[in-house]
Amino acid sequence: MKIVSWNINSVRLRIEQVIKFLEEQQPDALCLQELKCPDEHFPHEAFEAAGYVHRHNHGMKSYNGVAILSRLPFAEVDIKHFCGKEDRRHCMVAFENGVELHNFYIPAGGDEPDVTINEKFAHKLSFLDEMTAWWAERRVANPDRKAILVGDFNIAPSENDVWSHKQLLKVVSHTPIEVEKLEAFRKSGDFVDSVREIVEEPEKLFSWWSYRSRDWRASNKGRRLDHVWMTPNMAGTVRTASVYDLARDWEKPSDHAPVVVEFNI
C-alpha cells in the first residue's frame, strides 16, 4: 500500500501537477493539505478521470483544507475539529483492511514563538495538546487500532530535520516547545516515524524549502515538516520511504514536496 502526503498549497492552482504525480507514482492513497478550496469547487472530475474514485475532502475558501484521494474503497470516513475551530485541519478514512488513515494540517504558528504576543503560536500549541489528549483517549478505547497518521505537521523535530539546528532553535517550526509537544503527541500513541525507519538519522532529510531561495536545491536550506507516522503494531511493514523532491523543481511548485511511503499491509 503506497501512501503519499503532500501540502499542495492550492489544489486547483496545481491540479495539473497533482495529476502528473499520480500518473507517474500511482499511489494507492494521496493525502493533500492546504487545499485552499471549498468543497463545492473541489476538482472531483480530474481525480475521477485519474482513477481516484474514492475521495474524502474537507476544505474551505482561501485557507487550510485536507483531502484523501484513493483507489481503494473506504469503510468509514470522519473528521475532527480542534480548539473549537472548524478550520478544516483533519480528515480520516478507514479502509476495508481495518487500517485508519488520518490526514492532518497542524497550524503553522506565525512568526514569533511567543504565546503572549502571537495568537497563532498559542493556537498551534493548544492544537498539539488537544491532539495528544484525543489520541490518548482513542488508544484506551481501542489499543489494537492500526493507523497511519500523515500530514504537514509544521514541525521539524530532529536536528537532522533542519538545515541548521543552531540557527533555527528560535524559529517557529523547530523551537524546543514545539518539538516537546510533538513528542508528547507521538508518545500518546507510541507512533513510529515510518520515514526514519528507512532514511535513518543522522542523514539529513527535508520536505520543505522556502520560496525565498532562488536556487533552493543549491542552498538546500530545508526542513522536514511533513510526516508519515504509524501505530507500533505496524512496525516492520515499511518497504520504502522517500521525499519526491523532483516536484519542487516543477513550474510554480508548492514549497512542500510529496512524502512517499510504501507499506506491506
C-alpha positions as CSV (number, residue, x, y, z in Angstrom):
1,M,0.0,0.0,0.0
2,K,1.6,3.2,-1.2
3,I,0.6,6.3,0.7
4,V,1.6,9.9,-0.1
5,S,1.4,13.1,2.0
6,W,1.7,16.5,0.2
7,N,1.0,20.0,1.2
8,I,-0.1,21.2,-2.3
9,N,-0.7,24.9,-1.4
10,S,-3.9,25.2,-3.5
11,V,-5.3,22.1,-5.2
12,R,-7.0,24.0,-8.0
13,L,-3.9,26.0,-8.8
14,R,-1.7,22.9,-9.0
15,I,-4.2,20.3,-10.2
16,E,-2.1,19.5,-13.3
17,Q,0.9,18.8,-11.1
18,V,-1.1,16.6,-8.9
19,I,-2.4,14.6,-11.8
20,K,1.1,14.3,-13.3
21,F,2.4,13.0,-9.9
22,L,-0.5,10.5,-9.7
23,E,0.2,9.2,-13.2
24,E,3.9,8.8,-12.5
25,Q,3.8,7.4,-9.0
26,Q,0.5,5.6,-8.9
27,P,0.0,5.7,-5.1
28,D,-3.0,3.9,-3.5
29,A,-3.9,7.0,-1.5
30,L,-2.8,10.6,-1.7
31,C,-3.3,12.9,1.3
32,L,-3.3,16.6,0.4
33,Q,-3.1,19.6,2.8
34,E,-3.7,23.3,2.4
35,L,-6.3,22.8,-0.3
36,K,-7.5,26.4,-0.3
37,C,-10.6,25.2,-1.9
38,P,-14.2,24.9,-0.6
39,D,-15.8,21.6,-1.1
40,E,-18.2,22.7,-3.8
41,H,-15.2,23.7,-6.0
42,F,-13.0,20.7,-5.4
43,P,-11.8,19.2,-8.7
44,H,-13.5,15.8,-8.4
45,E,-13.7,15.3,-12.2
46,A,-9.9,15.4,-12.6
47,F,-9.3,12.8,-9.8
48,E,-12.2,10.6,-11.1
49,A,-10.6,10.5,-14.5
50,A,-7.2,9.6,-13.0
51,G,-8.7,6.6,-11.2
52,Y,-9.1,8.0,-7.7
53,V,-12.8,7.4,-7.4
54,H,-12.8,7.3,-3.6
55,R,-12.5,10.8,-2.1
56,H,-12.9,12.4,1.3
57,N,-12.3,16.2,1.1
58,H,-12.8,18.8,3.8
59,G,-11.9,22.3,2.5
60,M,-12.6,26.0,2.9
61,K,-12.0,29.1,0.7
62,S,-8.5,30.6,0.6
63,Y,-7.1,28.7,3.6
64,N,-6.4,25.2,5.1
65,G,-8.3,22.1,3.9
66,V,-7.4,18.5,3.7
67,A,-8.3,15.6,1.4
68,I,-7.7,11.9,1.0
69,L,-7.9,10.5,-2.6
70,S,-7.8,6.8,-3.0
71,R,-8.1,3.9,-5.5
72,L,-9.2,1.8,-2.6
73,P,-12.7,2.0,-1.1
74,F,-13.4,3.4,2.3
75,A,-15.2,1.5,5.0
76,E,-15.6,4.7,7.1
77,V,-14.9,8.4,7.0
78,D,-14.7,11.0,9.7
79,I,-13.4,14.5,10.6
80,K,-12.2,16.0,13.9
81,H,-12.2,19.7,14.9
82,F,-9.7,21.0,17.4
83,C,-9.6,24.1,19.6
84,G,-13.2,25.0,18.9
85,K,-12.5,25.9,15.3
86,E,-13.9,24.4,12.2
87,D,-10.9,25.2,10.2
88,R,-10.5,22.0,8.2
89,R,-7.3,20.6,9.6
90,H,-8.2,16.9,9.8
91,C,-9.9,14.1,8.0
92,M,-9.8,10.3,8.4
93,V,-10.7,7.3,6.4
94,A,-10.7,3.6,7.4
95,F,-10.0,1.0,4.7
96,E,-11.6,-2.4,4.4
97,N,-8.4,-4.0,5.8
98,G,-9.1,-2.1,9.1
99,V,-6.3,0.4,8.8
100,E,-7.2,4.0,9.6
101,L,-5.5,6.8,7.6
102,H,-5.5,10.2,9.3
103,N,-4.6,13.4,7.4
104,F,-3.5,16.5,9.5
105,Y,-2.6,20.1,8.8
106,I,-1.2,21.4,12.0
107,P,-1.2,25.2,12.3
108,A,1.9,26.9,11.1
109,G,2.1,29.1,14.2
110,G,3.0,32.5,12.7
111,D,6.4,34.2,13.0
112,E,7.0,34.8,16.7
113,P,7.4,31.8,19.1
114,D,5.8,33.7,21.9
115,V,2.2,32.9,23.0
116,T,1.9,36.3,24.8
117,I,2.2,38.2,21.6
118,N,1.3,35.7,18.9
119,E,-2.2,34.1,18.9
120,K,-1.2,31.8,16.0
121,F,1.6,30.3,18.0
122,A,-0.7,29.8,21.0
123,H,-3.2,28.1,18.7
124,K,-0.5,25.8,17.4
125,L,0.5,24.7,20.9
126,S,-3.1,24.2,22.0
127,F,-3.8,22.2,18.9
128,L,-1.0,19.8,19.7
129,D,-2.2,19.5,23.3
130,E,-5.7,18.6,22.1
131,M,-4.4,16.1,19.6
132,T,-2.4,14.4,22.4
133,A,-5.4,14.1,24.7
134,W,-7.7,13.0,21.9
135,W,-5.4,10.2,20.7
136,A,-4.7,9.0,24.3
137,E,-8.5,8.5,24.6
138,R,-8.7,6.7,21.3
139,R,-5.9,4.4,22.3
140,V,-7.6,3.5,25.6
141,A,-10.8,2.8,23.6
142,N,-9.0,0.6,21.1
143,P,-5.5,-0.4,22.0
144,D,-5.2,-2.6,18.9
145,R,-6.1,0.1,16.4
146,K,-3.9,0.1,13.3
147,A,-3.4,3.6,12.0
148,I,-1.2,5.7,9.7
149,L,-1.0,9.4,10.5
150,V,0.3,11.8,7.9
151,G,0.4,15.4,7.0
152,D,2.0,18.8,7.3
153,F,2.8,18.9,11.0
154,N,4.7,22.2,10.6
155,I,7.4,20.9,12.9
156,A,10.8,19.6,12.2
157,P,11.5,17.6,15.3
158,S,15.1,16.5,14.9
159,E,18.3,18.4,14.4
160,N,18.7,16.3,11.3
161,D,15.3,17.5,10.0
162,V,16.6,21.1,9.5
163,W,19.5,22.6,7.6
164,S,20.9,24.3,10.8
165,H,19.7,23.2,14.3
166,K,21.5,26.1,16.0
167,Q,20.2,28.8,13.7
168,L,16.6,27.6,13.8
169,L,16.2,27.0,17.5
170,K,14.3,30.2,17.9
171,V,12.4,29.9,14.6
172,V,8.8,28.7,14.6
173,S,8.8,25.0,13.4
174,H,11.9,24.0,15.3
175,T,11.6,25.6,18.7
176,P,12.1,23.4,21.8
177,I,8.5,23.8,23.0
178,E,7.1,22.7,19.6
179,V,9.4,19.7,19.5
180,E,8.4,18.8,23.1
181,K,4.7,19.0,22.3
182,L,5.0,17.0,19.1
183,E,6.9,14.4,21.0
184,A,4.2,14.2,23.6
185,F,1.7,13.6,20.8
186,R,4.0,10.9,19.4
187,K,4.2,9.2,22.8
188,S,0.3,9.3,23.2
189,G,0.3,6.6,20.5
190,D,3.9,5.3,20.7
191,F,3.9,6.3,17.0
192,V,6.8,5.2,14.8
193,D,8.2,7.6,12.3
194,S,8.0,5.5,9.2
195,V,10.3,7.6,7.0
196,R,13.1,7.4,9.6
197,E,12.6,3.6,9.6
198,I,14.2,3.8,6.2
199,V,16.2,7.0,6.0
200,E,17.9,6.7,9.3
201,E,19.5,9.5,11.3
202,P,21.9,11.3,11.2
203,E,21.1,11.6,7.5
204,K,19.6,15.0,6.8
205,L,16.1,14.9,5.2
206,F,13.9,17.8,4.2
207,S,10.4,18.1,2.7
208,W,10.0,21.9,2.6
209,W,12.1,24.7,1.0
210,S,11.3,28.3,1.2
211,Y,10.2,30.2,-1.9
212,R,12.7,32.9,-0.9
213,S,15.6,30.7,-2.1
214,R,16.1,31.4,-5.8
215,D,18.1,28.2,-6.2
216,W,16.5,26.0,-3.5
217,R,18.5,22.9,-4.4
218,A,21.9,24.6,-4.3
219,S,21.2,26.3,-0.9
220,N,19.3,23.3,0.4
221,K,18.1,25.3,3.5
222,G,15.2,22.9,4.1
223,R,13.1,21.5,6.9
224,R,11.3,18.2,7.3
225,L,7.8,19.4,8.2
226,D,5.8,16.6,6.5
227,H,5.5,13.3,8.2
228,V,4.1,9.8,8.0
229,W,3.7,8.0,11.3
230,M,2.2,4.6,12.2
231,T,1.0,2.9,15.3
232,P,3.5,0.5,16.8
233,N,1.6,-2.6,15.8
234,M,2.6,-1.7,12.2
235,A,6.3,-1.5,12.8
236,G,8.3,-3.5,10.3
237,T,5.7,-3.0,7.5
238,V,7.5,-0.1,5.8
239,R,9.1,-1.2,2.4
240,T,10.3,2.2,1.1
241,A,10.2,5.8,2.2
242,S,11.4,8.9,0.4
243,V,10.7,12.6,-0.4
244,Y,9.9,13.2,-4.0
245,D,11.8,16.4,-4.3
246,L,11.6,16.4,-8.1
247,A,8.2,18.0,-7.7
248,R,9.9,21.0,-6.1
249,D,11.5,21.7,-9.5
250,W,8.2,21.8,-11.4
251,E,6.9,25.1,-12.7
252,K,5.2,27.2,-9.9
253,P,5.5,24.4,-7.4
254,S,4.3,24.0,-3.9
255,D,7.0,24.8,-1.3
256,H,6.5,21.3,0.0
257,A,7.4,18.1,-1.7
258,P,5.4,14.8,-1.5
259,V,6.5,12.3,1.1
260,V,6.0,8.7,-0.3
261,V,5.9,5.6,1.9
262,E,5.1,2.0,0.8
263,F,3.7,-0.4,3.4
264,N,3.3,-4.2,3.4
265,I,-0.3,-4.3,4.5
